[in-house]
């Protein structure tokens, strides 16, 4: 909740956006809006006075990157940091009978979809938490999550959503193994 990416936050939908990432999309945190010159001119100081206005006449050009009248700023474009991936938070409670969190994921051998044990993923389903602090948050979090998922602009979104009906539960897949570097000789296929 303190980090600010809790799905119950009423402004979370405006704080995130989808950006292309390879052949799919990834959710990123938008940078906070910066104050424009017009906004700064109208912003009052703590003592009640307003900020001084800037003279942008031709005799006194406004300072811009590369303009010699502004020794504080270096010439050229300043690099922009790429947006940070969004890590959203929701509090759920595991739904009995719909969560399979076994240490071996009940893997019995290669199948059409899981060829190796290292490809196994655990599956669980989360629903509304029974804890009094979170019991009223779940419906809002699901509504915000559905709004965010709807913004991806992908026609497959309806099929690939993480929210399943009828109970508005969240299906979560967790990969057991990840490739680490350097790869050890006992796992030559990684």
Secondary structure, 3 states (H helix, E strand, C coil): CCCCCECCCCCHHHHEEEEEECCEEEEEECCCCCCCHHHHHHCECCCCCECCCCCCCCCCCCCCCCCCCCCCCCCCCCCCCCCCECCCECCEEECCCCCECCCCCCCCCCCCCCCCHHHCEEEEEEEECCCCCCCCCHHHHHHHHHHHHHCCCCCCHHHHCCEECCCCEEEEEEECCCCCCCCCHHHCCC
